[in-house]
Structure formats: structure tokens, C-alpha cells
Amino acid sequence: MATLDPFEVRVRFSGMLQHMNASQNSAQKAAQFALKYANLSDDLHSCVLEQLEKGNMNVQANILHFIEHFMDQARKEGNESYVALMQKDICRIVDIVTPPTGEGYMNVKTVRKILHALETKKFLSPMLVRMLDTQLQSQESTNQQRLDDELPDAPPLPPSQVATSIPTDKERHKRLVEQRVEEDRERHKRQREMIWQKGFEEEKHGLWDDTSEFGEDDEVLGKEEEGRWKGGWGEECLHEAEEGDGRDRMVEVPGEEGTVEEEEEEEAEAEEIEDMEGRMVVDGEGFRKVDDMWDVARWPSGEEEWEKEDDDR
């Protein structure tokens, strides 16, 4: 495949960003293309900023999620140039996608989510994320108040204008909102499928945080386990009782010998076998011995007598 010139690379990458959707494949395709032409990182990074400025709120949301995925891939590939460019312009990106408009208000939640994800992955410093998060919170409340002031209760239209009125802007905004809902649903579905996946460092720190400190109970259990291993599993394990108990507790580990209940059951079975002289059960059928020959009979219920089958001998 022939190598593309810088202009063609810029055009193709801009087209990928324009037509990007909520699927993982579109983000992966654009990330692989950008990493392939890493020598043009400055030009491709400017394409990202340009498409964020030109696109609607759905395009901006898709590019924001692409940035998170792209920074992951760039760090795995060892290309820190893209990561440094994104870190340098993160404040500008936030300002572009959260203008003081209705569409900007729709992006606030997505931006805050992406910022916290980048903080967790060590791409952004906690101090920078807190500063941007405070800014977004104040802007969110301001935008909400502005929307309430700009959208008063509209009077109903007269009957003559109901059929002829064509609210083009409202219909376009409605389609954008419906598309955004579908794309958010797709992203949430993918996140639920991948929620069990954790990195090594995250899992290690999680185990460390969830493990309780070593206490007196752990010390007592450790001594008991040590005593069992040294003295044998069939011996008794003693330890001091808790204060106020007034007695020592004894824990017996059962050995190979059976319990009293098991011995009684075995004796009862032996007596039952003695009462069944001349009888044998094979595959649920009853047999009895008559004149040194086995004769098939029906197994009785209760105190019934054996009923001999009709058989001429």
C-alpha cells in the first residue's frame, strides 16, 4: 500500500472523526490510523481540535470517548507525543465542548466522566481534574438557570397554524437528542460488559484496601492452625476462652472413627439383614431361595408375605 502524503492523511483522519459513532470499532480504527502516522502527530492532533470545534454535541461526545481510548493505545505503543499533546490542550478541549449553550450543557456530564477516567489512569493530575470539575459544576448550574429563563411556557398555536408550522430547529435538535440517547445506551452496554476487567495495579491496590489489619483474632486463629499442623488433625485444639466466659473452649477435629449415630445405624442395618434371610434385592426385584433354587417373587410392602410367581417347576 502506497504511503499517503500529509494532506491525504489529514483528510482521511478528519473524515474518521466526523463519522465516528459509539461503536468500539470506529474508535479503534481511528486510533490505529493515527498511531501509524505518528510522525504527523501535531497535524493529527490539530484535526481533533478542529473537529471538536466544528462538530455537534454528538460528534464531540464521540471524540471525547475516542480521546480516552486513543491515549490508552498511545501509551501501550510507547508513543508519548500524543499523550503530551492531549495533556497540554485538555483545558482548551473542555472549553470547546462545554460552551454556555444548551448543547454545551448536554456535554458536561460526559466531560466530567472522561476527566475522572483519565485521572484514574494517571493521564491527568488530581489537582487539574479538581479544578476543571469545580469549573464544570458552576457552569452546569449557570447553564441550567439560563435554560429556565430562555424557555418560558410558550402559548399554544392557533388552529390555523398548527398544520402549517414546521419547527426545523426543534426537529433537528430532537433528532440529535435521540441519537445521543442511542449512542449513550451503546456505550453503557459496552462498559457493563468490560466492568469486570481491571488492570494489575488497580487490582493490587484494591486487595490492599479491602484487607483488614492484623488483629488478636487473626493471631489466635494462626496459633490454632499451627497447633493442628504440628500435633495432627485428630487431636484436640485448646485455647484460652474470652474474658468473662469462665471456661476454656475445646474444638475437636473429627478423626477417622465414626460417631455414635453412625454406629447405631450400622447395627440397625445388620439386624435388618439378619431378618431378611433367604432374600436378596437385585435391580429393585425380590428373590427368595426355594429348594436350593432362586425363585422370582414380588417384594412385599409392610408385613405382607412373599407371593410366589406362577411358575411350573
N, C-alpha and C positions, 0 to 999 in steps of 0.2 A: 504494500500500500504506500502510495506516494506521500511524502511529508507535506503537510499543509503550511502555507505561509502564515505569518502572524495575523493578517487581516481575516483570512478564512477561519483561523482558529477562534478569533474573537466573535465572528458572525455565528459560527456553529454553537459556541458556548452560550451566547446570548439567546439563541433560539431554544436551547435546552432549558434555560432558566425561565423563559417566557411560557413555555408549555409544560412546565413541571407540575405534577399533581401530588396527591398524598401517598402514592404508592412508593414502596421502598426501591423498586427498580429504577424509577426516574432519578432519584437522588444518587443511587449507586452509579448509574451511567454518567451523570454529570461529574461526579467526584473522580471517577476513573479517567475521564477525558481531561480534567484539569490537572490531575497528577501526571498524566502522560506528557503534557506540555508544561511541566513545572518551570522551564526556563522562561516562560512568559507569565510568571506569577503576578507581576504588577499589572499587566494588561487584563488578565482574567479577574483579578480582584476588583479592578475598576468596573468590569462588566457587572459584577454582583451589586455594587453600589448603584450603578446606573439603572439596573432592572428594579431594584428596590424603590428608586425614586419614580420610575415610570409606571410600575405595576399597581393593580388594585389591591385591596386588602387580602384577597385570597392568594394572589401571587406573592405578596410579601410574607404571608404566613408560611407558604411552602418553602420559600427561600430561607426563612429563619430556621426551619427544621433541617433544611439542607446544610446550613452552616454548621449546626451541631454535628451532623453525620460527617461532613467534609473535614472538620477539624480532627475528629477521631481517626479517619482514614489517613490524613496527612501525617499525624504523629506516628501511626503504625508504620507508615512507609519511610519515616525518618525525614520528612520534608517539613522543617520548622519555618520555612519562609511564609507559607500560607497562614500558619498559626500566628506568627508575629504580626502579619498584616491585619488579621481579624482582631487581634487584641488591641492593636493601635487604633482602629476605627470603630470599636464597639460602641462608644458613646454616640458617634455620628449615626451608626446604624439604628440605635434606639430612637434617636430624634427623628429619623426619616420615617420609620414605621409607626410612630405614635404621635402624629400631628394633632393639634387641638380641633379635631373634627369627629364626626360620628364613626368613620372608618378607623380612625386612629384609636378611638375608644374600644373598638372591637379587637384590636391587636394587643391591648395592654396585658391581658391575661396570658396570651401566648408568649409575649416578650419576657414576662416575669418567669414563666416556666422554663424557657430556654436559658435565661441567665442563671437560674439556680442549678440547672443541669450542667452548665459549663463550669460553675463554681465547684460542684461535686467532683467533676472530672479534672480539677486542678488547672483549667484553662484560664480562669479569671480569679482574681484575689477576692477574698471575702469582703474586704473594705470597699472595693469598687462595686461589688454587687449590692451591698447595703445602701450605698449612695444612690445607685440607679433605682433600686427598689423604692426608696423613700421618694424619689422624684416621680416615679410612676404612680405611687399611691396618691400623692397630692394631685397629679394630673388627672387621675381617674375620677376623683371626687369633683374636680373642676369641670371636666367634660360632662359628667352626669348632670350637674346643675345647669350647664349650658343647654343640654338637650331638653331638659324640662322647660326651660324658658323659650326655646325656639320652636317647640312642638305643642302649642296650646290646642285645646279641643276645637277642631275645625267644624264650622257649621255645616249642616247637611246640604248637599247639592239639590237644586230644583229638579223636578222630574224631567224637564226638557233637556237637561244637560247630563243626566246620568248615563244615557246610552251613547252619547257622542264624546264624552270626556275620555281622553287617552293619557293616563299618567305615565309617561315614558320613563321618567327618572325613578319613580316609585317602583315600577315593574323591574327595571334594571337592578335596583338595589335589592328587591325581593329575590331575584334570581341569584345574586351574589351571596345573599344570606343562606339560601337553600343549598347552594354549592358548598359554602363554608361548613354548614352542618354535616353534610355528607362526608366531606374530607376529614373533619374532626372525628367523626364516628370511625372512619377507616384507621386513623392514627391511634385512637384509643384502643381499637381492637388489636392492632399490632403491638401496642405497649403491654396489653394484658397477656399476649402470647409470649412476650420476652421478659416479663416481670421476674421470672424465676432466675434469670441469668444474672450473675454477679461476678464482678472481677475478683481476682485473688486478693488484692489489698482490701477491698470492701468487705469481703467475707471474713478475712482475718481480723479486721477491726471490729466487725460485728460480733464474732465469737468472743473477743476480748471484753467487749462492753457488756455482753449478756451473761458472762460467767461471774458468779458471786465470789466474794472474798473468802479466803480460807478461815474457817471458824472452829469452835470447840467441837461441834457435831462432826465435822469432817475429820478431826483428829481422833475422835472415838471410833468412828467407822474404819479409819485406817488401821488402828490398833487391832480391831476385831478381825479384819481381813488378814492382817499379818499373823495373828494367832491361829487362824484357820489353816493357813498355808503351812505353818511350821508344825502344828500339832495334829493335823489330819482333819478331814471334813467330818468324820464321825464323832469327834469329841465335842464336849460342851465348850461354849464360849461365854465367859463371865466378864462383866464389867460393873463398875460401881453404879448404883442407882442414882437418879437425880435427887437433889436436895428436897426433903420433905416427903420422899416416898417411903422411907422407913424399912426398906428391904432391898436386897440385891435382885437384879433381874437375870434370868438364865435363858439363853437361847440355845436350843438343841437342834443340831443338824441331823436329820434322819439318815441312818446308815442303810445297809442292805437288808436288815431284818424287817419283817413286816409288822404292821400294827396289830392290836388286839382284834379290831374289827375284821381285818383280813384273815386272821387265824380262825375266827368263828365262822366266816363264810366258807373257808376251806373244809372245816369239819362238817358243816351242813351239806356241802356238796358230796362229801364222802358218804354220809348217811343216805343221801338220795340215790347214789349209785348202788349202794347195797340193796335198797328197796326195789331196784329195777333189775333184779336177777333174771336172766333169760331174755332181756330186752336190749335192743340196740337201735339207735337212730342214725340213719344214713340218708342225707339229702331230704330231710323232712318226712321220711316214711318210717313206719313202725315195723319191727321184725320181732319174732319170737322163735325159740328153738323147740321143736316138737320131734321126738324120736331121732335125735341127732341130725335133724334137717331144719333148715331155715324156712319158716312159713310166713308169707306176707300177710300182715294184719293192719287194721286201721288203728292209728294212735288214739287212745281214749282221752276224753276230757273229764276231769274230776275223778270220781271213784268208779267210772264205767269199767266194765270188764272188757277184755280183748274180744273182738269179734273176728272170727276166722273167715277168710275169704272162701267162696265156693270153689273148691279145688278137689278133684277126684285124685286120691292117692292109692 
